């Protein structure tokens, strides 16, 4: 190639490339990104009100709310895109009060478009947000089931309840990826799932969830012990063991959160009041305790 032509062409090429790179480097970041389902990313996720009208007609199911989260993590727009009409407004109102941490892209704050999913269960009058920690009884039911798991995990009916519990939790918290039944997973996978949910509950800044976890652990330990001893071996449980557990349960009922369902709390108080009985070593009394435990179990576990 003629040298006289080569250098001008080289200069043109260099200038062209520098212009392209300059354009790329100054290309603006997107102002808004898509976040998909964002329940698990919320730092505060209020529970929607379950309206009287919705309860009266036994309405339930899920509601999806499309939201826009601004640079500060506040919800600036919310619109229900699916779900029963009687549940939509309450879900939108709750979504508007949700809080998120700011989202950054290469150090630049951006808006996020996402979806919040709320679940309404008419059979138990329980409302759940996408964060199961906010639920009225799920945290307690979970820790209760774990308390008796070691004693009854060979029971197929009990394992079915465990499967239902994890399915309920995975619906209510998008950060928990169940991908199949809990009972079908390897022991290692089961341990990791249990560990993750326990961490969510015990580190929650929601006082109700922490209290429920403590109460559920106490009741579950008592149930596992009583069921395996009295029902499994046909032997009476020692008065000392019963008294210790019943006293702990009674003590916890005095610090119950105001939002906790009164019907369940009443049953817990009935259980705790057995601690004042002088006949804990008798078979009839232990049958009464078992009956109360079963009634409580029925009230809080998934149907």
Secondary structure, 3 states (H helix, E strand, C coil): CCHHHHHHHHHHHHHHHHHHHHHHHCCCCCCEEEEEECHHHEEECCCCCCCHHHHHCCCCEEEEEEEEECCCCEEEEEEEEECCHHHHHHHHHHHHCCEECCEEECCEEEEEEEEEEEEEECCCCEEECCCHHHCCCHHHHHHHHHHHHHHHCCCHHHHHHHHHHHHHHHHHCCCCCCCCCHHHCCHHHHHHHHHHHHHHHHCCCCHHHHHHHHHHHHHHHHHHHHHHHHHHCCCCCCHHHHHHHHHHHHHHHCCCCCCCCHHHHHHHHHHHHHHHCCCCCCHHHHHHHHHHHHHHHHHHCCC
